[in-house]
Amino acid sequence: MKVRKKNGSEEEFIREKIVVAIVKAGGSLENARAIAKEVENTFAARDAVTTEEIKREVLNRLKDRDVKAYQSWLSYKK
């Protein structure tokens, strides 16, 4: 699966990028890995997905599992 970035370029989906972002926001490694896998599975049937779609899916799952990390992500990304 390809990820279409804001600048129009594409790259392969790398699950570990989601894991790193969640951990940097203060989430646990366990939650980060689980969320990253779920997000990958959500889009697995598609050829391409945008970074915004990935972000939306990650945040929806993070909000349900770790409100503190969710809020940290939002404040960092502003």
Secondary structure, 3 states (H helix, E strand, C coil): CEEECCCCCEEECCHHHHHHHHHHCCCCHHHHHHHHHHHHHHHCCCCEEEHHHHHHHHHHHHHHHCHHHHHHHHHHCC
